[in-house]
Amino acid sequence: MGRTVLTYRQRLDAELEKWGSFEKALLKNERETFNSLIGHVYHYAHAASMYPERDPFDLFLMSGLLSHEERLRSLEKDLKQRMKLDARMAP
């Protein structure tokens, strides 16, 4: 017996194909940003695959938001650490 339900990655690939014209309309640097976002979204495929009943675009958005939140927290942590170091060096 074969698989009857598409995997999340297959559903995401199909969804992204629908966005092909949008991607082509972007400027080169915007396309690079778009493709970077897609790469980050695939990072959360393991979690998104647990929700086969959800619209793949909903999962795409949540994965993108998680990626941004994770990166923002990392930047904030780095900034706070640098600020502490800078405060110690002030006269």
N, C-alpha and C positions, 0 to 999 in steps of 0.2 A: 504494500500500500504506500502510496506517495503522500507527500505533504499537501494538504488542501488549503492551508492558510499561508499567505505570503509572509515572509519574515519582515521584521521592521526595516531592515536595510533594503530589502526589495521594494517595500512600500515607500521608503524615503527616496530611493533612486527614482521611482516613478513620479513622485511628487516634484522632485527637483527637475525632472525632464520638462514638466509643465512650465517651469520658470526659466527655461532656456532662452527665450526671446528677451526676457527681462535682463538676464545676465549679459547677453550680447549687446544690449543697449547701453550698458554701463561703460564708463571710461576705463582705461586700463588699470589705473590705481584703484578704482572702485571695484573692478572685477577681482583684483587681488584680495581686497578686503572681503568681498562676498565669498570667495573661495576659502579664505581663512576661516570665516564663520562656519561654513559647511564642514570644514575639517574639525572644528571644535564640536560641532553638533554630533558628528560620528563618534566622538569620544564618549558620549553618553548613550550609545546604542544599547549597551547592556541593560540599562534601566528602562529605556523606552520600549525595549522588546517585551517587557513584562505587561504591557498594555495593548494587546492586539486589537481591542475594540475601539481605541482612540483614533481620531483622525491623525494621519502622519504629520500634518502641518502643525497641529496643536503640540505634538511631541517635539517637532523641530523648534518651535518657539520656546518651549520650556527648556530644552537642551541649550539653546542659544542664551537664554537668560541665566541659566546656571553657569555657563561658561563665563559670561560677563561678570557675574557675582564673584565667582572664584578668582578671576583675574583682578577684580577691583579690591577684594580683600587682601590679596597678595601685595598689591601696590600700596594699600593703606598700611599694612604691616611694615613694609620696607620703608615707607615715608616716616612712620612713627619712630622706627629704629634710627633712622638717619637724623631725625630731629633731636632725639635723646643724645646722640653722639655730638651733634652740633652744639647743644646746650652745655655740654661738659667742656667744650673747647672755648666757649665764650669767655672774655676777660671779666 
